[in-house]
Amino acid sequence: MQDLLLRLKEAIMTGEEEDTARLVSENLEAGASAEDMLSTAMAPAMQEIGERFSRNEAFIPELIVAAAAMEAGLELLKPLLGGREKAQGRIVLGTVQGDIHYIGKNLVRMCLEGAGFEVVDLGEDLKTEKFVEAYRQYQPDILGLSALLSSTMQHLPEVIRAIRQIDGDALIMVGGAPVTQEYADQAGASGYAPDAFLAVRKAKDLMAARRA
Ligand code: B1M
């Protein structure tokens, strides 16, 4: 199975969409779970291509094709992420202003949906006003904010402040590669999760604490 996982990682890094889809199926047939594939092959592929980009060994076109291959794989895993749990609550989710990264946010959405949450995905590059508008419109149990750039992460406290002006008790969960627990605490978030699986746990914990 290790070899198949390695090949899946390579297929994503080289942006081979068809190979990625085939290898996701082959890994499933070989007994790998969606979580195995995500944690040992797919997320590490994106991490490694990002590191190559930092070292000027990979460039934007390579990131784009790797992202497309990752998405092709994620699409196949979607039905497998989570069980048939009863309705958990409503979450409004989006990536903050200036940030067009959406793969991580989409994975968080898929896992939350799989766990029984109703998710309103607002998309990417969203101004603070968009979150405020959506919060009023959908009245979610939790607002989820994603930021992938150190620069766009700076918008998190701004969105949190704006939402708290209309609902002082709002539950707001944040995440994204540069975000840390410490940063989330300083920004005034109710919760932080480093990955999509822990985002589900955090969302459930926030809901349980609210009900208690
Ligand atoms: Co961009 N990019 N990128 N990029 N890109 C990063 C983020 C970077 C770390 C690469 C690097 O330099 N090593 C770097 C940011 C550096 C920094 O600020 N610290 C970077 C840069 C610099 C840029 C540009 C500025 C490059 C340029 O133009 N010169 C540019 C910015 C565009 C913009 O947003 N304005 C840019 C563009 C792009 C592409 C368009 C080419 C493409 C995006 C494709 C897409 O999403 N549509 C892209 C990609 C693919 C990446 C990397 C390689 C991979 C991101 C990814 O999909 N990861 C990335 C390197 C890296 O992350 N190591 C990089 C896989 C995904 C599953 O993980 O997104 O971390 P992640 O999500 C995780 C967790 O973070 C968490 O759960 C997710 C799933 O487990 N999580 C949450 C995320 N949101 C959450 C919300 C939660 C809870 C958990 O609660 C609500």
Residues whose N, C-alpha, C, O or C-beta is under 5 A from the ligand:
A	BS01	B1M	A43 M46 Q47 I49 G50 E51 F53 S54 I60 L63 I64 A67 G98 D99 I100 H101 Y102 I103 G104 K105 L107 V108 G144 L145 S146 L148 L149 S150 S151 M173 V174 G175 G176 A177 P178 A193 P194 D195 A196 A199
